Amino acid sequence: MQEWTERILAGDARALARAATLVENRDPEGLALLRELFPRTGKAIISGITGAPGAGKSTLADQLAAAIRAEGATVAIIAVDPTSPFSGGAILGDRVRMQRHHADAGVFIRSMASRGRLGGVAPATTDLAMLLDAAGFDHVLIETVGVGQDEVEVARLADVTAVVLVPGMGDDVQALKAGILEIADLFVINKADRPGVDSLEREIEAMQALGGEANAVRPVVRTVASRGEGIAELLAVLRQCHRQRHSNRRKTDLWVHRLQEMLRERLLEHLPAEEIRQAAEEIADHRSDPYSTVETWLSRLTFAKQEN
Amino acid sequence: MQEWTERILAGDARALARAATLVENRDPEGLALLRELFPRTGKAIISGITGAPGAGKSTLADQLAAAIRAEGATVAIIAVDPTSPFSGGAILGDRVRMQRHHADAGVFIRSMASRGRLGGVAPATTDLAMLLDAAGFDHVLIETVGVGQDEVEVARLADVTAVVLVPGMGDDVQALKAGILEIADLFVINKADRPGVDSLEREIEAMQALGGEANAVRPVVRTVASRGEGIAELLAVLRQCHRQRHSNRRKTDLWVHRLQEMLRERLLEHLPAEEIRQAAEEIADHRSDPYSTVETWLSRLTFAKQEN
């Protein structure tokens, strides 16, 4: 184990890839590794990049990675994908990306299947980010497809979250924007060469204004990721937001969320599977009700006092 | 409480709306109500309708509701929305829908904010569906925007899940389709008057073929929801899937998932918030590591034996 940690800290790509797989699969050995590596974390800027399908998040992440590499810094990209149970792997786009950066040890790319994880994708994503932070990457970019609970959770666990919007999108975009306001530290208007940029920016401002004084106004950056436009500015704003938000209080809040998610993920292991199945049968037959069942279980659960 | 249950069972719309709010807000009184009403559940067909933004899920749900009403049966629609913390309410489209059906007691429509719920949106959605089932609605349609963990969870908790796709959509649709295959009981190709319908249907078939014999081939229904085309067929297929899938084993599996989600939602209440905050501070300062902290907590958790 110690040798393995040393290899990861020394930048051994194969050791890191193997560790990432263990972490993604929630293997106990992966957790043991994280425990050893934790003191080395806290240096990377962990950014979430989220938005609707088709907003160009992957292209943005790629361009950010190129800009970071041009400075000589290193970057890891975690792409959270809804993945087929049939293919069981990363989607094609990411395989292509991985090939492009294959020879560059300063770039690490990993697709994380969100599958039907009962514990949600957030704890595994956070742990992978911790691993990459410990391994010495200066930036960790977490890309999430779609909008929903995943995004909220991943955003809560990232240091900074950028929400990507595109001008002139349809009806449901209204809903996307609304849901996503609470997790945005900054907004990116990508494909900013399309019509409707100004009105989208006004909409974002109007929505923020509704939030009142309590909500800081978030920066809005315009990009055309496919041509690399606005990327340098975006990187600068990400770093600025990170500096501003990375107070001790914010870090503690982050860890409160992360600990809750870690606990929620692991708690089910400690519940009696056989008893749950038996109760489910009774409920399916309407011989008992689920609400009383859960109450009874909760009353049987005790959390021993801390030993000093 | 008993009077309230009676009013709900008698079809009192105001009593139902109030109960739905309590259930959505996870109020203990709402849970008490559900406990009383549970014996009356099990008659409704609870269907999930999911797909990417812009796929026309709301229009489909509306048309299904109209077809169900035309038969004289009743229907409830639950729209799971990512909602702004600023507006705190349903999105505009649903308000418009609600007004249209306002005078019809045979239609119930409710938007469920997914917000940043720590327990996820699934338990509240399931409970709301249970309430509407008990209240006597023949159909409960659950609409989810976006694709991710939410959809997987909601789909696991519905009796039947329809995945809505649209021909000729972009790049990320490949990802959406992949992620969503595992939750689909049937596919709807909406906007089927657009080019690319045949090739989309072939793609769906090809993907299913990859799954091998273990995976039953799911029906594919073509609709043009905006013109009401294919709606009668869709309704028939939903009912057929429900009959086929509603075995005792499937019902038990459903309740295993539901119980796990209910437990996961409630477990955090039983953890010491103050201690979590204190641990988070230590971790933020790198004075301890989160992995050992969580292990220690889990070792302190005990689940008392069942009393007979």
HADDOCK unambig.tbl for C-alpha pairs under 7 A between the chains (distance, minus, plus):
assign (segid A and resid 31 and name CA) (segid B and resid 291 and name CA) 6.91 0.50 0.50
assign (segid A and resid 35 and name CA) (segid B and resid 289 and name CA) 6.47 0.50 0.50
assign (segid A and resid 35 and name CA) (segid B and resid 291 and name CA) 5.55 0.50 0.50
assign (segid A and resid 35 and name CA) (segid B and resid 292 and name CA) 6.70 0.50 0.50
assign (segid A and resid 38 and name CA) (segid B and resid 289 and name CA) 6.11 0.50 0.50
assign (segid A and resid 39 and name CA) (segid B and resid 286 and name CA) 6.42 0.50 0.50
assign (segid A and resid 53 and name CA) (segid B and resid 172 and name CA) 5.57 0.50 0.50
assign (segid A and resid 54 and name CA) (segid B and resid 170 and name CA) 6.93 0.50 0.50
assign (segid A and resid 54 and name CA) (segid B and resid 171 and name CA) 6.85 0.50 0.50
assign (segid A and resid 54 and name CA) (segid B and resid 172 and name CA) 5.92 0.50 0.50
assign (segid A and resid 82 and name CA) (segid B and resid 148 and name CA) 6.27 0.50 0.50
assign (segid A and resid 82 and name CA) (segid B and resid 175 and name CA) 6.43 0.50 0.50
assign (segid A and resid 82 and name CA) (segid B and resid 176 and name CA) 6.64 0.50 0.50
assign (segid A and resid 82 and name CA) (segid B and resid 178 and name CA) 6.88 0.50 0.50
assign (segid A and resid 82 and name CA) (segid B and resid 179 and name CA) 4.19 0.50 0.50
assign (segid A and resid 83 and name CA) (segid B and resid 175 and name CA) 6.96 0.50 0.50
assign (segid A and resid 83 and name CA) (segid B and resid 178 and name CA) 5.57 0.50 0.50
assign (segid A and resid 83 and name CA) (segid B and resid 179 and name CA) 4.34 0.50 0.50
assign (segid A and resid 84 and name CA) (segid B and resid 178 and name CA) 4.43 0.50 0.50
assign (segid A and resid 84 and name CA) (segid B and resid 179 and name CA) 4.76 0.50 0.50
assign (segid A and resid 84 and name CA) (segid B and resid 181 and name CA) 6.41 0.50 0.50
assign (segid A and resid 84 and name CA) (segid B and resid 182 and name CA) 6.73 0.50 0.50
assign (segid A and resid 85 and name CA) (segid B and resid 182 and name CA) 6.27 0.50 0.50
assign (segid A and resid 86 and name CA) (segid B and resid 210 and name CA) 6.56 0.50 0.50
assign (segid A and resid 86 and name CA) (segid B and resid 211 and name CA) 5.39 0.50 0.50
assign (segid A and resid 91 and name CA) (segid B and resid 175 and name CA) 6.62 0.50 0.50
assign (segid A and resid 115 and name CA) (segid B and resid 179 and name CA) 6.94 0.50 0.50
assign (segid A and resid 116 and name CA) (segid B and resid 149 and name CA) 6.83 0.50 0.50
assign (segid A and resid 116 and name CA) (segid B and resid 152 and name CA) 5.97 0.50 0.50
assign (segid A and resid 120 and name CA) (segid B and resid 149 and name CA) 6.61 0.50 0.50
assign (segid A and resid 146 and name CA) (segid B and resid 146 and name CA) 5.37 0.50 0.50
assign (segid A and resid 146 and name CA) (segid B and resid 147 and name CA) 5.45 0.50 0.50
assign (segid A and resid 146 and name CA) (segid B and resid 148 and name CA) 6.51 0.50 0.50
assign (segid A and resid 147 and name CA) (segid B and resid 146 and name CA) 5.42 0.50 0.50
assign (segid A and resid 147 and name CA) (segid B and resid 147 and name CA) 6.87 0.50 0.50
assign (segid A and resid 148 and name CA) (segid B and resid 82 and name CA) 6.25 0.50 0.50
assign (segid A and resid 148 and name CA) (segid B and resid 146 and name CA) 6.51 0.50 0.50
assign (segid A and resid 148 and name CA) (segid B and resid 148 and name CA) 6.61 0.50 0.50
assign (segid A and resid 148 and name CA) (segid B and resid 150 and name CA) 6.44 0.50 0.50
assign (segid A and resid 149 and name CA) (segid B and resid 116 and name CA) 6.82 0.50 0.50
assign (segid A and resid 149 and name CA) (segid B and resid 120 and name CA) 6.58 0.50 0.50
assign (segid A and resid 149 and name CA) (segid B and resid 149 and name CA) 6.62 0.50 0.50
assign (segid A and resid 149 and name CA) (segid B and resid 150 and name CA) 5.93 0.50 0.50
assign (segid A and resid 150 and name CA) (segid B and resid 148 and name CA) 6.41 0.50 0.50
assign (segid A and resid 150 and name CA) (segid B and resid 149 and name CA) 5.91 0.50 0.50
assign (segid A and resid 152 and name CA) (segid B and resid 116 and name CA) 5.95 0.50 0.50
assign (segid A and resid 170 and name CA) (segid B and resid 54 and name CA) 6.88 0.50 0.50
assign (segid A and resid 171 and name CA) (segid B and resid 54 and name CA) 6.71 0.50 0.50
assign (segid A and resid 172 and name CA) (segid B and resid 53 and name CA) 5.54 0.50 0.50
assign (segid A and resid 172 and name CA) (segid B and resid 54 and name CA) 5.87 0.50 0.50
assign (segid A and resid 175 and name CA) (segid B and resid 82 and name CA) 6.44 0.50 0.50
assign (segid A and resid 175 and name CA) (segid B and resid 83 and name CA) 6.96 0.50 0.50
assign (segid A and resid 175 and name CA) (segid B and resid 91 and name CA) 6.63 0.50 0.50
assign (segid A and resid 176 and name CA) (segid B and resid 82 and name CA) 6.64 0.50 0.50
assign (segid A and resid 178 and name CA) (segid B and resid 82 and name CA) 6.93 0.50 0.50
assign (segid A and resid 178 and name CA) (segid B and resid 83 and name CA) 5.57 0.50 0.50
assign (segid A and resid 178 and name CA) (segid B and resid 84 and name CA) 4.49 0.50 0.50
assign (segid A and resid 179 and name CA) (segid B and resid 82 and name CA) 4.20 0.50 0.50
assign (segid A and resid 179 and name CA) (segid B and resid 83 and name CA) 4.29 0.50 0.50
assign (segid A and resid 179 and name CA) (segid B and resid 84 and name CA) 4.75 0.50 0.50
assign (segid A and resid 179 and name CA) (segid B and resid 115 and name CA) 6.94 0.50 0.50
assign (segid A and resid 181 and name CA) (segid B and resid 84 and name CA) 6.38 0.50 0.50
assign (segid A and resid 182 and name CA) (segid B and resid 84 and name CA) 6.66 0.50 0.50
assign (segid A and resid 182 and name CA) (segid B and resid 85 and name CA) 6.30 0.50 0.50
assign (segid A and resid 210 and name CA) (segid B and resid 86 and name CA) 6.58 0.50 0.50
assign (segid A and resid 211 and name CA) (segid B and resid 86 and name CA) 5.39 0.50 0.50
assign (segid A and resid 251 and name CA) (segid B and resid 284 and name CA) 5.66 0.50 0.50
assign (segid A and resid 252 and name CA) (segid B and resid 280 and name CA) 5.22 0.50 0.50
assign (segid A and resid 252 and name CA) (segid B and resid 281 and name CA) 5.03 0.50 0.50
assign (segid A and resid 252 and name CA) (segid B and resid 284 and name CA) 5.58 0.50 0.50
assign (segid A and resid 255 and name CA) (segid B and resid 280 and name CA) 4.85 0.50 0.50
assign (segid A and resid 255 and name CA) (segid B and resid 284 and name CA) 6.75 0.50 0.50
assign (segid A and resid 256 and name CA) (segid B and resid 276 and name CA) 6.26 0.50 0.50
assign (segid A and resid 256 and name CA) (segid B and resid 277 and name CA) 5.76 0.50 0.50
assign (segid A and resid 256 and name CA) (segid B and resid 280 and name CA) 5.31 0.50 0.50
assign (segid A and resid 259 and name CA) (segid B and resid 290 and name CA) 6.97 0.50 0.50
assign (segid A and resid 263 and name CA) (segid B and resid 294 and name CA) 6.48 0.50 0.50
assign (segid A and resid 264 and name CA) (segid B and resid 264 and name CA) 6.30 0.50 0.50
assign (segid A and resid 276 and name CA) (segid B and resid 256 and name CA) 6.29 0.50 0.50
assign (segid A and resid 277 and name CA) (segid B and resid 256 and name CA) 5.76 0.50 0.50
assign (segid A and resid 280 and name CA) (segid B and resid 252 and name CA) 5.23 0.50 0.50
assign (segid A and resid 280 and name CA) (segid B and resid 255 and name CA) 4.87 0.50 0.50
assign (segid A and resid 280 and name CA) (segid B and resid 256 and name CA) 5.32 0.50 0.50
assign (segid A and resid 281 and name CA) (segid B and resid 252 and name CA) 5.03 0.50 0.50
assign (segid A and resid 284 and name CA) (segid B and resid 251 and name CA) 5.67 0.50 0.50
assign (segid A and resid 284 and name CA) (segid B and resid 252 and name CA) 5.59 0.50 0.50
assign (segid A and resid 284 and name CA) (segid B and resid 255 and name CA) 6.73 0.50 0.50
assign (segid A and resid 286 and name CA) (segid B and resid 39 and name CA) 6.42 0.50 0.50
assign (segid A and resid 289 and name CA) (segid B and resid 35 and name CA) 6.46 0.50 0.50
assign (segid A and resid 289 and name CA) (segid B and resid 38 and name CA) 6.12 0.50 0.50
assign (segid A and resid 290 and name CA) (segid B and resid 259 and name CA) 6.99 0.50 0.50
assign (segid A and resid 291 and name CA) (segid B and resid 31 and name CA) 6.90 0.50 0.50
assign (segid A and resid 291 and name CA) (segid B and resid 35 and name CA) 5.53 0.50 0.50
assign (segid A and resid 292 and name CA) (segid B and resid 35 and name CA) 6.68 0.50 0.50
assign (segid A and resid 294 and name CA) (segid B and resid 263 and name CA) 6.49 0.50 0.50
assign (segid A and resid 300 and name CA) (segid B and resid 303 and name CA) 5.55 0.50 0.50
assign (segid A and resid 300 and name CA) (segid B and resid 304 and name CA) 4.97 0.50 0.50
assign (segid A and resid 301 and name CA) (segid B and resid 302 and name CA) 5.78 0.50 0.50
assign (segid A and resid 301 and name CA) (segid B and resid 303 and name CA) 4.56 0.50 0.50
assign (segid A and resid 301 and name CA) (segid B and resid 304 and name CA) 6.30 0.50 0.50
assign (segid A and resid 302 and name CA) (segid B and resid 301 and name CA) 5.78 0.50 0.50
assign (segid A and resid 302 and name CA) (segid B and resid 302 and name CA) 5.29 0.50 0.50
assign (segid A and resid 302 and name CA) (segid B and resid 303 and name CA) 6.42 0.50 0.50
assign (segid A and resid 303 and name CA) (segid B and resid 300 and name CA) 5.55 0.50 0.50
assign (segid A and resid 303 and name CA) (segid B and resid 301 and name CA) 4.56 0.50 0.50
assign (segid A and resid 303 and name CA) (segid B and resid 302 and name CA) 6.40 0.50 0.50
assign (segid A and resid 304 and name CA) (segid B and resid 300 and name CA) 4.98 0.50 0.50
assign (segid A and resid 304 and name CA) (segid B and resid 301 and name CA) 6.32 0.50 0.50
